[in-house]
Structure formats: C-alpha cells, structure tokens
C-alpha cells in the first residue's frame, strides 16, 4: 500500500512540475509586458498577476488553504510580514494569504534560474549573503521600500527549515529593520507544507489541506531587535504547536 501511494504521489509530482513549467513560460511573457509597458504601477499589477499564478499552482497541486486569524490587513499601512518556511509551497501560499501588496526578500543566487530568475529580479528584493556589502545593500533596499510604503515579506529563518523542529533560529535582519523604521511586524504561521512536498521525500507531491494562521501585529516600540525576535519566535512556535493538535 505504501509503495502504491509513493508511485501515485510521484506521478502527481510529474503533473505538478509540468503545470508549473508551462505556466512559468506563459506568465514570464505577461510579466515582461507589464514591466515594459505599464511604468510606475508595474509592481502592483505584477503582484496581482502573482496572486493569480499562485492560485493556479495551489489548485493544480491539489492543495487547499485554511486561513485563520485576522486576514484583513489595512491597505494604508506598511508591514514587515514574516513566516516560517518548510517547503516551496510556502511562497504561493504566502501570496494568497493576504491581498496586501508586498515584496519578497530572496537570495540573489535565485536570479540565475532561467525564466524564474527574471521574475525574481523584477518583483523581489534580493540579498547577496556572501558579502557584508551585499547584506548592507539589501537592508538599504528594504528600508527604502518601507519608507515609500511597500511592505516586505521575510523568512527570518534565512532558508528552508529541513529539520523536524517547528522553527530554526531567527536571523536578526527583519527585526533590526522593524526597529530602525518603526514598522509593525505581522507574523503568519504555515503548518504542514512539508508533508505535501519536501526535499527529504524526493520526487513527491501529496494533495491536502495546509493550515495558515495570522498572529496579531507587533509594534517595535520599546523593543530591541533581540527582544522582538524572541517574542515573535516564541509566539510562532506556540501557534505551530497548537496547529499540530488540530
């Protein structure tokens, strides 16, 4: 029975990859048109396209998203969004979890990926973590984005958590940014994406439900980056434990 499931989920993974690659070719054309022809509003229009694409990916992967907590984030406010990160499904799930406009923070090396790298270079703020200069430059880009009213989505663990624990240690960048710009942090916890797709399971895609919960916004007033990071870590870890139980 286990072997049969492995084969079925492997075949479903082939289906998912084909759908993703075909859609990637198409959306790159639309992204190019948007960035060439629209001008100053290109980011906002492209973000809407990203949400449509994310919806397509989630549907073709057989994933249902159950969102709880306050999902109505004031469009007039600027936030630093953070969430845990266990699998590639997290990115489209994050895009669909709020209608609020934001820019992802991404590793600079992902820009080298054919087609997808073009989208990342146009839509995301990238960070070259191999040098201090690259880290400083990305921090300044994020700071400037927040100043002009563009929210940012950061995975504070730095990279995908491939272990069994809820969270890996948080890096301080998101919290230093919050303190420096006095921007509230909105945390989103995502539970169970790694059971649907993960590096450890190899060529595998399993349909099902992913739980998402928004936590109340936390203001950096009176906080240090260290205390803010600890508070968010503890809150998110507790919520992940709760989601496991239900």
N, C-alpha and C positions, 0 to 999 in steps of 0.2 A: 504493500500500500504506500509506504514512504517513497519507494522508488518511482511508483506511478505519479505521485504528486510532484516529485522532483522533475520528471520528464514534462509534465503538464506546465509547471511553472517555468521551466526552461523554454518551452515553445511559446509561452506567453511573453517571456522576455524578448524573444525574437520579434514578436508582434510589436512590442513596445518600442524597440530600437528602430524598426522600420518606420513606424509612425512618427517618431521623433526626428529621424533624419530627413524624411520627406517634408515634414512641417518646417524644419530648420531652413531648408533650401528656399521654401516659399516665403517665410517671414523675413529672411535676410533681404529679399527684394523689397518688401514693404518697408522695412526699417530704412533702407537706403533711400527710398523715395521720400520718406518722412524727413530724414535729416538733410536731404539735398534741397527740398522744395518748401518746407514749412517755416524754417527760421527760428525765432526765439521761443516759440511754443512747441518745438520739436520734442523736447524731453517729456512734456506732459502727454502729448499724443502718442509717443512711443511707449510710454508707461501703460497707457490704455491697451495698446496692442499686446504688450507683455502679459497683461491680465487675461486677455482672450486666448493667447497662446498657452498660458499656464492652465487655463480651464480645459483646453483641448488635451494637453498632456495628462492631466489628472484623470479625465474621463477615459482616455484610451488605455491608461494603466489600471483602470478598474478601481480607482481609489475614491472613497467618499470622505469628506472632511466634516467633522463635527466640531463646531466652534462655540465656545462658551466664554463668559466674561464680557466686558464692555467692548463691543466691536465698532462703536460709533465714535471715531476719533475726529475731533474738530478740525475741519479743513484749514481754518485760520491759524492753527497752532503748528509749531515746528517741534518735532520729536527726534530723539535717538531711539530707534527700535532695536531691540536685541532679542535673540532667541538661541536655544540650544541647536546643535547641528549634528545629526546622526547619519543622514544619507542624502543622495542627490535629489530626492523627492522634496526635501525641505524648501528648496528655492521656489518652485512653483506654488507650494503650499503657502509660503510667506507672501507671495504676490497676491494670492487670493484671500488672505486672512484679513486684509484691510483695503478699503478703497482709497485710503490716504496716499498721496504721491510721495515716493521716497526713492533714494538711490542706494543700491547695494554697495558695500565695500568688498572688493575682490582682490585676490592675489594677482600680481602683474603677469605672472607666467601664463595665466589662462588666456591672455590676449593672443598668444601664439596658436591657439587651437583654430583650425580652419573654420570659417563662417561664424562659429560661435564667438570666436575672438573679436570679430568685427562688432558684434552686438555688445559684448562686454566693454570694449573700448569706447563705445558711444554712450552707453547707458550707465555704466558703473564708475565708481571712483576706485582706482586701482592703487595697490600698495606694493612696492618692491621691498620685501622684508630682509633682503640680503645685505642691505647697507643702511646705516643710520640716516644718510642723506635721503634715501628713498622713503623711510618711515616719517621723517620730518616733513617732506613734501606732501605725502598723503594726508598727514594731520592738518596741514595748512589748507589743503583742498577741501577736506571735510569741514573745517572751521568756516571757510568761506561759503560753502554750500548752506550751512546752518544760518549764517548771517543774512543771506538773501532769501531765507525762508524755505529751503529744501531739506526735508527730513532725510535721515540716513538710516540704513539697516546694517547692523554689525553683528557678526557671530563672535562673541567675546572669547570663546574657547580657542579661536585662531584658526582652527581647521576641524575637519570632521572627527568627532569622537568615535573611535572604533572599538572602545572597550565596553565592559558591561555596566560600568557606573553611569549614573544619571548625567553627570557633568564632569568635564575635566577642568583644571584650574583656569580661571578667567585671566586674560591679559588686561592690562590697565588702560589701554588706549581709549576705549569707549567712555570710560568713567572720568578720565582726565579731560576728555573733550567736553563732557557734560558739565563738569565743574568750571572749566575755563569759559564756556559760552553760556553758562546758566540755562542749559536746556534740559527739560524733563526727559526721563527715560521710561519707555513703555516696553515691558517685557512680555514676550509671547513664549509659552512653553508648548512644545510639539512632542507628542508621545506616540511611539510605535512605528515610525517610518522605517527603522532598521529591520523590522520583521517582514517588511514588504520588499525591500531591496537593500543590499549591503555588499561591501567588498568581501566580507568573510564567507558569504554564501555563494559567491561566484556568480555564474550565469543564472539569475533567479529573479523573478518578479511575481509577487503574490498580490492579488486584489484584496480589498478590505477597507476598513474604516480607520482613519487617523484622527486622534483627538488633539484639539488645539484649544488652549485657554489663554486669554489675555488677563494680565495682572494689572492692578491699579497703577497709574503713573506715579513715579517717584521724582520729586524735585531735588536738585543737588544742593539746595540751600543749607548751609551749615555742615555739609558733608565734605570729607576728603575723598579722593579717588579710591583710596584703600577701603574706607568705611562703606562707600557706595557700592563697590564691587562685592564686598562681603554680604551686604544687605540683599543685593539682587541675587547673588549666588544662593544664599540660604532660602530666599523666597521661592526661587525657581526649583530648587532641589526638593523643597517640601511639596510643591504643587505636582511635580512629576511623580512623587511617591503616592499622592492622592489619586492621580490619573491611573496609576498602575492598579489600584484597588478596585476600579470601577470599569 
